[in-house]
């Protein structure tokens, strides 16, 4: 949620005061909300996902004009670390109890998978709220063998929805030199049925888009060249491009039109 204005907030350090903004109209009680839900680090060893997620947060709370437009029109719900126990323990893929959480979205246990259970309940609550529209769900991962950034999406029988789903990855490809649309794929593999992308893609209605965003552990290749650029914390530029593309997605059925610039 967007912080309150400085006149409403309690006194604090100047570095914190500089991040305070007026309360957006879509955060008032009873207001209709269009939500972008972002999750990260469900696999604890995939540290680049944290860098991308941090970049998204840094951009959204900045004074950049695009960030201001996004805050005015959308509500961002971000769970940056779905597997904190696994991260603390130094696990690569599993949780404290040895579960791959990204295979348990269908029926998470409040005891064995508490973070996943809580996030799923929140998403279902928003889905059932007539004043809330979940526009995007993006689960951020890192890939150990592929180069560049890319996405996984779902396959639908409705050709129009399938084509609309491809718009966001195409915009990412146009805005981020490290994103590869050719590596992006759309599937319904049985082994992926318990992932957030697959489960929520089946739960939510036709106006919602669910993706897995992958970023390479290693580096990316600049289009049209053979030059590789190593990924560092600072070089995870996908995050800012993702925010920009959310702005560029433009009008959708029942959605606001946000003009570029």
Helices and strands as residue ranges (DSSP letters): H 14-17, G 25-27, E 33-40, H 48-60, H 65-73, E 75-79, H 84-89, G 101-103, H 114-127, E 132-143, E 149-154, H 159-175, E 185-187, G 190-192, H 196-203, E 209-216, E 219-221, E 228-230, H 238-248
